[in-house]
Amino acid sequence: MRTQRLSNALLKKSRWLLLKREENLKAEQRFRLRDLLSYNLKTLRAYLLKEAFQQLWDYSSPSWAGKFLDEWCRQTMRSRI
């Protein structure tokens, strides 16, 4: 229960910070995000997976994109989110 309260307090008012793409964050938001990422919360692990998924769109080869997607899915399943 205490862990849940701590995570709720940390994530309060962080919704848009976690939903925005990293390149669209302002300097102050980047510092706050960096501080949030120092905690090992499921929400933050989901954020990191979301950001990693963006790399999929950089592939021009379908086979490389497929390999990336397989690895991303493996990491997602292992994250226990």
A tleap script that builds the chain and sets N, CA, C and O, in Angstrom:
source leaprc.protein.ff14SB
mol = sequence {
  NMET ARG THR GLN ARG LEU SER ASN ALA LEU
  LEU LYS LYS SER ARG TRP LEU LEU LEU LYS
  ARG GLU GLU ASN LEU LYS ALA GLU GLN ARG
  PHE ARG LEU ARG ASP LEU LEU SER TYR ASN
  LEU LYS THR LEU ARG ALA TYR LEU LEU LYS
  GLU ALA PHE GLN GLN LEU TRP ASP TYR SER
  SER PRO SER TRP ALA GLY LYS PHE LEU ASP
  GLU TRP CYS ARG GLN THR MET ARG SER ARG
  CILE
}
set mol.1.N position { 0.813 -1.187 0.000 }
set mol.1.CA position { 0.000 0.000 0.000 }
set mol.1.C position { 0.862 1.259 0.000 }
set mol.1.O position { 0.557 2.226 -0.698 }
set mol.2.N position { 1.930 1.244 0.778 }
set mol.2.CA position { 2.822 2.406 0.838 }
set mol.2.C position { 3.483 2.653 -0.522 }
set mol.2.O position { 3.629 3.796 -0.956 }
set mol.3.N position { 3.876 1.572 -1.180 }
set mol.3.CA position { 4.497 1.692 -2.496 }
set mol.3.C position { 3.530 2.311 -3.496 }
set mol.3.O position { 3.918 3.130 -4.330 }
set mol.4.N position { 2.274 1.910 -3.401 }
set mol.4.CA position { 1.246 2.468 -4.299 }
set mol.4.C position { 1.084 3.970 -4.068 }
set mol.4.O position { 0.977 4.733 -5.027 }
set mol.5.N position { 1.066 4.399 -2.807 }
set mol.5.CA position { 0.927 5.828 -2.504 }
set mol.5.C position { 2.133 6.604 -3.005 }
set mol.5.O position { 1.993 7.713 -3.520 }
set mol.6.N position { 3.321 6.023 -2.853 }
set mol.6.CA position { 4.536 6.676 -3.326 }
set mol.6.C position { 4.503 6.836 -4.842 }
set mol.6.O position { 4.824 7.905 -5.362 }
set mol.7.N position { 4.120 5.791 -5.544 }
set mol.7.CA position { 4.077 5.874 -7.003 }
set mol.7.C position { 3.010 6.865 -7.461 }
set mol.7.O position { 3.221 7.590 -8.434 }
set mol.8.N position { 1.867 6.905 -6.774 }
set mol.8.CA position { 0.828 7.875 -7.127 }
set mol.8.C position { 1.329 9.303 -6.947 }
set mol.8.O position { 1.074 10.164 -7.788 }
set mol.9.N position { 2.039 9.553 -5.856 }
set mol.9.CA position { 2.568 10.889 -5.602 }
set mol.9.C position { 3.607 11.274 -6.652 }
set mol.9.O position { 3.642 12.421 -7.098 }
set mol.10.N position { 4.448 10.330 -7.046 }
set mol.10.CA position { 5.482 10.615 -8.044 }
set mol.10.C position { 4.884 10.906 -9.417 }
set mol.10.O position { 5.384 11.753 -10.157 }
set mol.11.N position { 3.813 10.196 -9.745 }
set mol.11.CA position { 3.229 10.312 -11.075 }
set mol.11.C position { 2.191 11.421 -11.192 }
set mol.11.O position { 1.743 11.741 -12.293 }
set mol.12.N position { 1.811 12.005 -10.067 }
set mol.12.CA position { 0.815 13.066 -10.086 }
set mol.12.C position { 1.294 14.206 -10.987 }
set mol.12.O position { 2.426 14.674 -10.864 }
set mol.13.N position { 0.444 14.633 -11.865 }
set mol.13.CA position { 0.720 15.705 -12.836 }
set mol.13.C position { 1.836 15.345 -13.816 }
set mol.13.O position { 2.520 16.231 -14.328 }
set mol.14.N position { 2.019 14.066 -14.075 }
set mol.14.CA position { 3.052 13.629 -15.024 }
set mol.14.C position { 2.456 13.017 -16.279 }
set mol.14.O position { 3.198 12.534 -17.135 }
set mol.15.N position { 1.164 13.023 -16.408 }
set mol.15.CA position { 0.499 12.353 -17.524 }
set mol.15.C position { 1.021 12.831 -18.877 }
set mol.15.O position { 1.455 12.021 -19.696 }
set mol.16.N position { 0.981 14.135 -19.112 }
set mol.16.CA position { 1.396 14.650 -20.415 }
set mol.16.C position { 2.898 14.542 -20.601 }
set mol.16.O position { 3.390 14.407 -21.721 }
set mol.17.N position { 3.607 14.602 -19.513 }
set mol.17.CA position { 5.053 14.438 -19.582 }
set mol.17.C position { 5.407 13.056 -20.127 }
set mol.17.O position { 6.356 12.916 -20.898 }
set mol.18.N position { 4.655 12.049 -19.731 }
set mol.18.CA position { 4.909 10.681 -20.183 }
set mol.18.C position { 4.316 10.394 -21.554 }
set mol.18.O position { 4.793 9.505 -22.259 }
set mol.19.N position { 3.287 11.130 -21.940 }
set mol.19.CA position { 2.655 10.879 -23.234 }
set mol.19.C position { 3.348 11.612 -24.379 }
set mol.19.O position { 3.277 11.170 -25.526 }
set mol.20.N position { 4.012 12.718 -24.085 }
set mol.20.CA position { 4.704 13.474 -25.125 }
set mol.20.C position { 5.923 12.715 -25.625 }
set mol.20.O position { 6.558 11.971 -24.878 }
set mol.21.N position { 6.237 12.909 -26.883 }
set mol.21.CA position { 7.483 12.349 -27.422 }
set mol.21.C position { 8.644 13.132 -26.820 }
set mol.21.O position { 8.533 14.333 -26.574 }
set mol.22.N position { 9.739 12.454 -26.589 }
set mol.22.CA position { 10.875 13.083 -25.908 }
set mol.22.C position { 11.381 14.324 -26.633 }
set mol.22.O position { 11.748 15.309 -25.992 }
set mol.23.N position { 11.403 14.285 -27.950 }
set mol.23.CA position { 11.922 15.434 -28.692 }
set mol.23.C position { 11.017 16.663 -28.599 }
set mol.23.O position { 11.435 17.763 -28.959 }
set mol.24.N position { 9.775 16.488 -28.118 }
set mol.24.CA position { 8.848 17.610 -27.973 }
set mol.24.C position { 8.827 18.199 -26.561 }
set mol.24.O position { 8.059 19.121 -26.287 }
set mol.25.N position { 9.654 17.679 -25.675 }
set mol.25.CA position { 9.683 18.165 -24.301 }
set mol.25.C position { 10.529 19.429 -24.186 }
set mol.25.O position { 11.527 19.594 -24.887 }
set mol.26.N position { 10.110 20.315 -23.288 }
set mol.26.CA position { 10.899 21.506 -22.969 }
set mol.26.C position { 11.984 21.100 -21.991 }
set mol.26.O position { 11.934 20.009 -21.423 }
set mol.27.N position { 12.972 21.976 -21.787 }
set mol.27.CA position { 14.116 21.650 -20.932 }
set mol.27.C position { 13.681 21.266 -19.519 }
set mol.27.O position { 14.184 20.291 -18.960 }
set mol.28.N position { 12.765 22.014 -18.948 }
set mol.28.CA position { 12.295 21.719 -17.588 }
set mol.28.C position { 11.609 20.355 -17.531 }
set mol.28.O position { 11.766 19.613 -16.562 }
set mol.29.N position { 10.853 20.034 -18.570 }
set mol.29.CA position { 10.172 18.754 -18.621 }
set mol.29.C position { 11.170 17.611 -18.759 }
set mol.29.O position { 10.962 16.532 -18.202 }
set mol.30.N position { 12.238 17.840 -19.491 }
set mol.30.CA position { 13.270 16.798 -19.636 }
set mol.30.C position { 13.910 16.468 -18.292 }
set mol.30.O position { 14.163 15.302 -17.987 }
set mol.31.N position { 14.171 17.504 -17.489 }
set mol.31.CA position { 14.756 17.271 -16.161 }
set mol.31.C position { 13.789 16.499 -15.272 }
set mol.31.O position { 14.194 15.588 -14.550 }
set mol.32.N position { 12.524 16.861 -15.326 }
set mol.32.CA position { 11.519 16.156 -14.514 }
set mol.32.C position { 11.388 14.707 -14.966 }
set mol.32.O position { 11.269 13.802 -14.140 }
set mol.33.N position { 11.408 14.487 -16.278 }
set mol.33.CA position { 11.331 13.127 -16.801 }
set mol.33.C position { 12.538 12.309 -16.348 }
set mol.33.O position { 12.389 11.155 -15.948 }
set mol.34.N position { 13.706 12.887 -16.407 }
set mol.34.CA position { 14.918 12.194 -15.971 }
set mol.34.C position { 14.793 11.773 -14.507 }
set mol.34.O position { 15.181 10.663 -14.141 }
set mol.35.N position { 14.252 12.659 -13.673 }
set mol.35.CA position { 14.058 12.320 -12.262 }
set mol.35.C position { 13.059 11.190 -12.098 }
set mol.35.O position { 13.270 10.284 -11.291 }
set mol.36.N position { 11.967 11.236 -12.861 }
set mol.36.CA position { 10.965 10.175 -12.780 }
set mol.36.C position { 11.541 8.829 -13.186 }
set mol.36.O position { 11.225 7.803 -12.584 }
set mol.37.N position { 12.387 8.837 -14.209 }
set mol.37.CA position { 12.923 7.582 -14.729 }
set mol.37.C position { 13.904 6.916 -13.763 }
set mol.37.O position { 14.248 5.746 -13.933 }
set mol.38.N position { 14.346 7.651 -12.763 }
set mol.38.CA position { 15.248 7.043 -11.782 }
set mol.38.C position { 14.509 6.052 -10.876 }
set mol.38.O position { 15.140 5.246 -10.192 }
set mol.39.N position { 13.176 6.114 -10.872 }
set mol.39.CA position { 12.365 5.174 -10.103 }
set mol.39.C position { 11.991 4.000 -11.009 }
set mol.39.O position { 11.810 4.172 -12.214 }
set mol.40.N position { 11.877 2.826 -10.430 }
set mol.40.CA position { 11.558 1.629 -11.211 }
set mol.40.C position { 10.069 1.305 -11.076 }
set mol.40.O position { 9.693 0.319 -10.443 }
set mol.41.N position { 9.236 2.143 -11.677 }
set mol.41.CA position { 7.794 1.937 -11.622 }
set mol.41.C position { 7.315 1.317 -12.926 }
set mol.41.O position { 7.913 1.534 -13.980 }
set mol.42.N position { 6.238 0.547 -12.856 }
set mol.42.CA position { 5.700 -0.080 -14.063 }
set mol.42.C position { 5.302 0.961 -15.098 }
set mol.42.O position { 5.499 0.757 -16.296 }
set mol.43.N position { 4.751 2.060 -14.649 }
set mol.43.CA position { 4.339 3.122 -15.566 }
set mol.43.C position { 5.535 3.653 -16.334 }
set mol.43.O position { 5.439 3.930 -17.530 }
set mol.44.N position { 6.652 3.793 -15.657 }
set mol.44.CA position { 7.844 4.329 -16.304 }
set mol.44.C position { 8.483 3.308 -17.234 }
set mol.44.O position { 9.060 3.668 -18.260 }
set mol.45.N position { 8.377 2.034 -16.873 }
set mol.45.CA position { 8.866 0.995 -17.798 }
set mol.45.C position { 8.025 0.995 -19.068 }
set mol.45.O position { 8.546 0.797 -20.166 }
set mol.46.N position { 6.727 1.216 -18.913 }
set mol.46.CA position { 5.848 1.296 -20.086 }
set mol.46.C position { 6.230 2.494 -20.946 }
set mol.46.O position { 6.206 2.408 -22.174 }
set mol.47.N position { 6.580 3.604 -20.317 }
set mol.47.CA position { 7.014 4.788 -21.064 }
set mol.47.C position { 8.265 4.478 -21.887 }
set mol.47.O position { 8.343 4.841 -23.061 }
set mol.48.N position { 9.220 3.822 -21.287 }
set mol.48.CA position { 10.460 3.487 -21.999 }
set mol.48.C position { 10.192 2.563 -23.179 }
set mol.48.O position { 10.803 2.707 -24.238 }
set mol.49.N position { 9.284 1.622 -22.999 }
set mol.49.CA position { 8.925 0.727 -24.106 }
set mol.49.C position { 8.228 1.505 -25.218 }
set mol.49.O position { 8.460 1.246 -26.398 }
set mol.50.N position { 7.376 2.455 -24.846 }
set mol.50.CA position { 6.694 3.282 -25.841 }
set mol.50.C position { 7.709 4.076 -26.663 }
set mol.50.O position { 7.605 4.156 -27.887 }
set mol.51.N position { 8.681 4.653 -25.982 }
set mol.51.CA position { 9.705 5.427 -26.685 }
set mol.51.C position { 10.561 4.528 -27.581 }
set mol.51.O position { 10.917 4.916 -28.694 }
set mol.52.N position { 10.885 3.350 -27.105 }
set mol.52.CA position { 11.695 2.425 -27.908 }
set mol.52.C position { 10.940 1.987 -29.155 }
set mol.52.O position { 11.542 1.782 -30.209 }
set mol.53.N position { 9.624 1.844 -29.040 }
set mol.53.CA position { 8.819 1.418 -30.177 }
set mol.53.C position { 8.889 2.410 -31.332 }
set mol.53.O position { 8.719 2.018 -32.486 }
set mol.54.N position { 9.132 3.675 -31.047 }
set mol.54.CA position { 9.197 4.690 -32.098 }
set mol.54.C position { 10.284 4.383 -33.133 }
set mol.54.O position { 10.204 4.846 -34.270 }
set mol.55.N position { 11.285 3.615 -32.747 }
set mol.55.CA position { 12.359 3.250 -33.679 }
set mol.55.C position { 11.846 2.407 -34.838 }
set mol.55.O position { 12.460 2.376 -35.904 }
set mol.56.N position { 10.733 1.731 -34.634 }
set mol.56.CA position { 10.176 0.887 -35.692 }
set mol.56.C position { 9.979 1.673 -36.978 }
set mol.56.O position { 10.210 1.149 -38.068 }
set mol.57.N position { 9.555 2.924 -36.860 }
set mol.57.CA position { 9.231 3.733 -38.031 }
set mol.57.C position { 10.473 4.198 -38.795 }
set mol.57.O position { 10.357 4.731 -39.898 }
set mol.58.N position { 11.657 4.000 -38.217 }
set mol.58.CA position { 12.898 4.402 -38.885 }
set mol.58.C position { 13.406 3.345 -39.868 }
set mol.58.O position { 14.273 3.640 -40.690 }
set mol.59.N position { 12.887 2.135 -39.798 }
set mol.59.CA position { 13.360 1.053 -40.664 }
set mol.59.C position { 12.738 1.175 -42.052 }
set mol.59.O position { 11.536 1.401 -42.187 }
set mol.60.N position { 13.565 1.023 -43.073 }
set mol.60.CA position { 13.036 0.999 -44.440 }
set mol.60.C position { 12.885 -0.435 -44.945 }
set mol.60.O position { 12.153 -0.690 -45.901 }
set mol.61.N position { 13.579 -1.363 -44.300 }
set mol.61.CA position { 13.510 -2.766 -44.687 }
set mol.61.C position { 12.467 -3.496 -43.832 }
set mol.61.O position { 12.553 -3.474 -42.604 }
set mol.62.N position { 11.498 -4.134 -44.460 }
set mol.62.CA position { 10.496 -4.881 -43.687 }
set mol.62.C position { 11.105 -5.991 -42.830 }
set mol.62.O position { 10.620 -6.264 -41.732 }
set mol.63.N position { 12.165 -6.630 -43.326 }
set mol.63.CA position { 12.749 -7.720 -42.547 }
set mol.63.C position { 13.425 -7.183 -41.277 }
set mol.63.O position { 13.303 -7.792 -40.214 }
set mol.64.N position { 14.135 -6.053 -41.376 }
set mol.64.CA position { 14.749 -5.455 -40.189 }
set mol.64.C position { 13.683 -4.939 -39.229 }
set mol.64.O position { 13.830 -5.044 -38.011 }
set mol.65.N position { 12.616 -4.385 -39.780 }
set mol.65.CA position { 11.515 -3.916 -38.938 }
set mol.65.C position { 10.881 -5.096 -38.200 }
set mol.65.O position { 10.521 -4.975 -37.030 }
set mol.66.N position { 10.747 -6.222 -38.874 }
set mol.66.CA position { 10.203 -7.419 -38.242 }
set mol.66.C position { 11.085 -7.925 -37.119 }
set mol.66.O position { 10.590 -8.325 -36.065 }
set mol.67.N position { 12.407 -7.909 -37.345 }
set mol.67.CA position { 13.335 -8.334 -36.295 }
set mol.67.C position { 13.253 -7.402 -35.091 }
set mol.67.O position { 13.256 -7.844 -33.942 }
set mol.68.N position { 13.180 -6.106 -35.378 }
set mol.68.CA position { 13.044 -5.141 -34.295 }
set mol.68.C position { 11.759 -5.396 -33.510 }
set mol.68.O position { 11.770 -5.406 -32.279 }
set mol.69.N position { 10.658 -5.601 -34.221 }
set mol.69.CA position { 9.370 -5.821 -33.578 }
set mol.69.C position { 9.377 -7.090 -32.731 }
set mol.69.O position { 8.812 -7.107 -31.637 }
set mol.70.N position { 10.011 -8.149 -33.228 }
set mol.70.CA position { 10.124 -9.382 -32.442 }
set mol.70.C position { 10.875 -9.132 -31.133 }
set mol.70.O position { 10.458 -9.589 -30.069 }
set mol.71.N position { 11.985 -8.402 -31.228 }
set mol.71.CA position { 12.787 -8.106 -30.038 }
set mol.71.C position { 12.025 -7.190 -29.086 }
set mol.71.O position { 12.067 -7.383 -27.871 }
set mol.72.N position { 11.330 -6.198 -29.632 }
set mol.72.CA position { 10.548 -5.282 -28.809 }
set mol.72.C position { 9.441 -6.050 -28.068 }
set mol.72.O position { 9.200 -5.807 -26.885 }
set mol.73.N position { 8.781 -6.963 -28.757 }
set mol.73.CA position { 7.733 -7.778 -28.130 }
set mol.73.C position { 8.315 -8.664 -27.030 }
set mol.73.O position { 7.697 -8.844 -25.981 }
set mol.74.N position { 9.491 -9.210 -27.268 }
set mol.74.CA position { 10.152 -10.035 -26.253 }
set mol.74.C position { 10.445 -9.198 -25.011 }
set mol.74.O position { 10.184 -9.636 -23.891 }
set mol.75.N position { 10.980 -8.011 -25.204 }
set mol.75.CA position { 11.277 -7.130 -24.060 }
set mol.75.C position { 9.992 -6.747 -23.319 }
set mol.75.O position { 9.969 -6.682 -22.090 }
set mol.76.N position { 8.939 -6.498 -24.075 }
set mol.76.CA position { 7.673 -6.115 -23.466 }
set mol.76.C position { 7.119 -7.249 -22.616 }
set mol.76.O position { 6.623 -7.019 -21.513 }
set mol.77.N position { 7.201 -8.458 -23.123 }
set mol.77.CA position { 6.702 -9.603 -22.364 }
set mol.77.C position { 7.550 -9.844 -21.104 }
set mol.77.O position { 7.018 -10.237 -20.066 }
set mol.78.N position { 8.838 -9.614 -21.194 }
set mol.78.CA position { 9.731 -9.820 -20.045 }
set mol.78.C position { 9.602 -8.708 -19.013 }
set mol.78.O position { 10.021 -8.877 -17.868 }
set mol.79.N position { 9.028 -7.572 -19.403 }
set mol.79.CA position { 8.952 -6.430 -18.474 }
set mol.79.C position { 7.924 -6.634 -17.368 }
set mol.79.O position { 7.966 -5.946 -16.348 }
set mol.80.N position { 7.004 -7.573 -17.561 }
set mol.80.CA position { 5.967 -7.894 -16.564 }
set mol.80.C position { 5.078 -6.702 -16.242 }
set mol.80.O position { 4.700 -6.486 -15.091 }
set mol.81.N position { 4.763 -5.960 -17.240 }
set mol.81.CA position { 3.878 -4.821 -17.028 }
set mol.81.C position { 2.445 -5.309 -17.015 }
set mol.81.O position { 1.523 -4.510 -16.849 }
savepdb mol mol.pdb
quit
